[in-house]
Amino acid sequence: MAPAKAVRDHVESKLAAAFVRVSTGSQDESSQVKIIEAYAAEHGITIVKWFKLHGYSASHGTQEPALREAIADIQRGDYVTLIVTESSRLDRREDLDAQAEILLSIRSAGGDIVSIAEPQFGRTDFAGRVVTLVTQYGNAQKSRTVKDTTYRGMTMIRDNNAYYGYPPVFWKAKGERYHKQAYCVDRKAVAEIYQRVADGESLSLVARSYTSDRSGKTLWVQSVRKLIRFTANYTGVIDCSYTYEGESMTWAHAVEPVVDSALWWRANKVLDANETELRANKGGRPIAQRTNWISGVLACPGCGEKLNLVAGLTPARDSRTGKPRVRKRVAPKLYCGGNRRDRRPCGQFKGCLAQPVIDTLESMFAGDDTPILAFQRIAGNAHELEEIKAGLPKLQSQLSVITDRATRRETLAQIEALEDRIESFVAIPDEFDHAPTKQTVAQMWNDGDETVKRGMVRAVKESWGMILANRAGTWIIDIGTLDAEEGANGIVDLGNGLCFRWQARLDKQSERGSPGMFRGKHSGRTR
């Protein structure tokens, strides 16, 4: 590799961009960054932009959008020079015309390429053109050599029926390079996760209950979902594959199963039920932990944005005179949090005491004996047929890894018996309805934490409508401001398949003659 001082010394512009790229996620680009920073400091160049592509393969051209962005920057005059450690960081495609087109586009835009390891690369003189052509050809040949070598290794892995891929959490692979064997490192934890998900626990709660031995942190929800979907947990077979030159080769790798077919099917049915539009991730900016469950639930009467709970000490100085004053603790109040962009209050709602509003909602939920319902199966046996069918792929997958003839004949007999059982099964369609869970609204409220309480209040707000209304100078909680559809029967959806029918509230409202309003025993007054 040529030393940095041998790199061309005719750099006209002092503004440049650095282009750093590695092919896989396991590689580190810090060495490239260090070399470019040292080169820029030695030549008095200011790096105004960094292109850091982590896990981008130059042989497949995945780095081209970043190069197009650099060309556009050069055309605008943001900088002139693009610095790389080696030319292979820019491109390694076998299509030399595509490589040349990128270089010509940079030159046409008025830019220049500096390859620290190859001083003549990209120069416009005859020697520079020859070096550029040879270097591009060498980069393409290097990519071809890597592909061929990798393919030879993959054929050995395939012939040995060894493991290839990225195992889910609680799974690892050990052994020699071409003879790796996948196995479950914590069978008890995996079985517990399947059971908890099958019983209806939320994935976020399950994920927070376990830590990864790789990072030591709690699991991501996506890691739990990937583990539940991992078919080898019940089939005992992992289908490995590798694609070369557009053709895929597949082979079966035998492992020790962790759970039975019925449990795997139940847990995956829960995941299927959760994949609805209503439960899709809506994104949004993460927020800090709320100081109280009421914060961020109610809407501002003035602008409709969220009301936040504010508590603490009075300001140290008077806002009008600027004079210092004695600080004292003030009662918690609900203030307008403003719109999501600038967080400025609307100024129409001056705030109200928070404790009376909290007491109102506490009295509504803490003493309510309405039963909590769960949407579940109450009749039918169609689920049994699906559970039986879930065991068929397990036996079929094991045929590809069984070498003993007697065992193969036994497995075939089990498959035929299972198919006969499926064919003769008389299915009665399942019927689902809301059934009691032996828990009341008051029990869920009193036993729940801040998150549970906030979710229950929000559920009532979304199902019935809940606003903070001013009645003759008194702020009260109005419930039932939304027009409920006929047939809803007062259902309040709590999520995760749980709900409750607030029939008692309907009866009380009808007795008072105001079916769309509930006034709490407590109220807050504006100051």
Residue pairs with C-beta under 8 A, 6 or more apart in sequence:
1 117
2 116
2 117
2 118
2 119
4 35
4 38
4 39
4 42
4 116
5 42
6 119
7 39
7 114
7 115
7 116
7 119
8 114
8 119
8 120
8 123
9 43
11 43
11 45
11 81
11 112
11 114
12 80
12 112
13 79
13 80
13 81
13 112
14 44
14 45
14 46
15 45
15 46
15 48
15 78
15 79
15 80
15 81
16 40
16 45
16 46
16 47
16 48
16 79
16 80
16 81
16 82
16 83
16 114
17 47
17 48
17 49
17 50
17 51
17 70
17 73
17 78
17 79
17 81
17 82
17 83
18 33
18 36
18 40
18 47
18 49
18 50
18 51
18 82
18 83
18 84
19 51
19 66
19 67
19 70
19 82
19 83
19 84
19 89
19 90
20 29
20 32
20 33
20 36
20 50
20 51
20 52
20 53
20 84
20 85
20 89
21 29
21 32
21 51
21 52
21 53
21 56
21 58
21 63
21 89
21 90
22 28
22 29
22 32
22 53
22 54
22 55
22 56
23 55
23 56
23 57
23 58
23 59
24 55
25 54
25 55
27 54
29 52
29 54
32 85
32 89
33 50
33 52
35 85
35 116
36 47
36 83
36 84
36 85
36 116
37 47
39 45
39 83
39 114
39 116
40 46
40 47
40 83
45 81
45 83
47 83
48 78
48 79
49 73
49 78
49 79
51 66
51 69
51 70
53 62
53 63
53 66
56 62
56 63
56 66
57 63
58 88
58 89
58 90
58 91
58 92
58 93
58 139
58 143
59 92
59 93
59 94
59 143
59 146
59 147
60 93
61 91
61 93
61 98
63 90
63 91
64 102
67 90
67 91
67 102
67 106
70 82
70 106
70 111
71 105
71 106
71 109
71 111
73 79
74 80
74 82
74 106
74 109
74 110
74 111
75 109
75 110
79 111
80 110
80 111
80 112
81 111
81 112
81 113
81 114
82 106
82 111
82 112
82 113
82 114
83 114
83 116
84 90
84 113
84 114
84 115
84 116
85 115
85 116
85 117
86 115
86 116
86 117
86 118
87 113
87 115
87 117
87 118
87 121
87 122
87 132
87 135
87 136
87 139
88 139
88 142
90 99
90 102
90 113
91 98
91 99
91 102
91 136
91 139
92 139
92 140
92 142
92 143
93 99
93 140
93 143
94 140
94 143
94 144
95 140
96 133
96 136
96 137
96 140
99 136
99 139
99 140
100 136
103 113
103 122
103 132
106 112
106 113
107 122
107 124
112 122
113 121
113 122
114 122
115 121
115 122
118 131
118 135
120 127
120 128
120 131
120 132
121 128
121 131
121 132
121 135
122 128
122 132
123 129
123 131
123 132
147 244
151 244
153 177
153 178
154 164
154 242
154 244
154 249
155 249
156 178
157 163
157 164
157 178
157 180
157 240
157 242
158 240
158 242
158 249
158 251
160 178
160 179
161 251
161 252
161 253
161 254
161 401
162 175
162 178
162 179
162 180
162 181
162 253
163 173
163 180
163 181
163 182
163 238
163 240
163 253
164 180
164 240
164 242
164 253
165 238
165 240
167 173
167 182
168 223
168 226
168 227
168 230
169 212
169 219
169 223
169 224
169 226
169 227
170 184
170 185
170 186
170 189
170 190
170 227
171 182
171 183
171 184
171 185
171 227
171 230
172 182
172 183
172 185
173 180
173 181
173 182
173 183
174 180
174 181
174 183
175 181
181 255
182 232
182 238
182 253
182 255
183 255
183 256
184 190
184 233
184 255
184 256
184 258
185 213
187 258
189 210
190 227
190 233
190 258
190 259
191 258
191 259
191 263
193 206
193 210
193 224
193 227
193 228
194 228
194 233
194 258
194 259
194 263
194 264
194 266
194 267
195 263
195 267
196 206
196 209
197 203
197 206
197 224
197 228
197 267
197 270
197 271
198 263
198 266
198 267
198 270
200 270
200 374
200 496
200 497
202 496
203 221
203 224
203 225
203 274
204 221
206 219
206 224
207 218
207 219
207 220
207 221
207 223
207 224
208 218
208 219
209 218
210 218
210 219
211 217
211 218
211 219
212 218
212 219
212 223
225 271
227 233
228 267
228 268
228 271
229 268
229 271
231 237
231 264
231 393
231 397
232 238
232 255
232 257
233 257
233 258
233 259
233 264
234 257
234 258
234 259
234 260
234 261
234 263
234 264
234 394
235 257
235 393
235 394
235 397
235 398
236 254
236 255
236 256
236 257
236 394
236 397
236 398
236 401
237 252
237 253
237 254
237 255
237 397
237 398
237 400
237 401
238 252
238 253
238 255
239 250
239 251
239 252
239 253
239 397
240 250
240 251
240 252
240 253
241 248
241 249
241 250
241 251
242 248
242 249
243 249
252 397
252 400
252 401
253 401
254 398
254 401
257 394
261 387
261 390
261 391
261 394
262 387
262 390
262 391
264 390
265 386
265 387
265 390
266 387
269 386
273 497
285 340
287 296
290 296
290 309
290 450
290 454
291 309
291 311
292 309
292 332
292 354
292 358
292 450
293 450
293 451
293 453
293 454
293 457
294 309
294 334
294 354
294 357
294 358
294 361
294 454
294 457
295 307
295 308
295 309
296 306
296 307
296 308
296 337
296 454
297 306
297 307
297 454
297 457
297 458
297 461
298 306
298 307
298 334
298 357
298 461
298 466
298 467
298 468
299 305
299 306
299 307
299 467
299 468
300 306
300 307
300 336
300 337
300 345
300 346
300 348
300 349
301 348
301 349
301 467
301 468
301 469
301 470
302 336
302 346
302 347
302 348
302 349
303 336
303 338
303 339
303 346
303 348
303 349
305 336
305 337
305 338
305 339
305 340
305 346
306 337
307 334
307 335
307 336
307 337
307 349
307 468
308 334
308 335
308 336
308 337
309 332
309 333
309 334
309 354
310 332
310 333
310 334
310 335
310 351
311 330
311 331
311 332
311 333
311 354
312 329
312 330
313 327
313 328
313 329
313 330
314 325
314 327
314 328
314 330
315 325
315 327
316 324
316 325
316 327
317 323
317 324
317 325
318 324
318 325
331 353
331 354
331 355
332 353
332 354
332 355
333 351
333 352
333 353
333 354
333 527
334 351
334 352
334 353
334 354
334 357
334 468
334 524
335 345
335 349
335 351
336 345
336 346
336 347
336 348
336 349
336 351
337 343
337 345
338 344
338 345
338 346
350 526
350 527
351 526
351 527
352 468
352 475
352 524
352 525
352 526
352 527
353 524
353 525
353 527
354 524
355 524
356 475
356 522
356 523
356 524
356 525
357 468
357 475
357 477
357 522
357 524
359 520
359 521
359 522
360 476
360 477
360 520
360 521
360 522
360 523
361 457
361 477
361 520
363 520
363 521
363 522
364 477
364 518
364 520
365 441
365 442
365 445
365 453
365 456
365 457
366 442
366 445
366 446
367 442
368 440
368 441
368 442
368 445
368 504
369 440
369 441
369 442
370 440
370 441
370 500
370 501
370 502
370 503
370 504
371 436
371 437
371 438
371 439
371 440
371 441
371 500
372 436
372 437
372 439
372 440
372 441
372 443
372 444
372 494
372 498
372 499
372 500
373 434
373 435
373 436
373 437
373 498
373 499
373 500
373 501
374 434
374 435
374 436
374 437
374 497
374 498
374 499
375 432
375 433
375 434
375 497
375 499
376 432
376 433
376 434
376 435
376 497
377 383
377 430
377 431
377 432
378 431
378 432
378 433
378 435
379 428
379 430
379 431
380 428
380 429
380 430
380 431
381 427
381 428
381 430
382 427
382 428
382 429
382 430
383 430
384 425
385 422
385 425
385 427
388 418
388 421
388 422
388 425
389 422
391 418
392 415
392 418
392 419
392 422
395 411
395 414
395 415
395 418
396 415
398 411
399 408
399 411
399 412
399 415
402 408
402 411
434 491
434 499
434 501
437 498
441 456
441 500
444 452
444 456
445 452
445 453
445 456
448 456
455 494
455 495
456 494
457 466
459 492
459 493
459 494
459 495
460 466
460 479
460 492
460 502
462 493
463 482
463 484
463 488
463 491
463 492
463 493
464 479
464 480
464 481
464 482
464 484
464 492
464 502
465 478
465 479
465 480
465 481
465 482
466 477
466 478
466 479
466 481
467 477
467 478
467 481
468 475
468 476
468 477
468 478
469 475
469 476
469 477
469 478
470 476
470 526
471 519
473 525
473 526
474 523
474 524
474 525
475 523
475 524
475 525
475 526
476 519
476 520
476 523
477 518
477 519
477 520
478 516
478 517
478 518
478 519
479 505
479 517
479 518
480 509
480 515
480 516
480 517
480 518
481 516
481 517
484 490
489 501
489 503
490 501
490 502
490 503
490 505
490 506
491 499
491 500
491 501
492 499
492 500
492 501
492 502
493 499
494 500
505 518
506 515
508 518
509 515
509 516
509 517
509 518
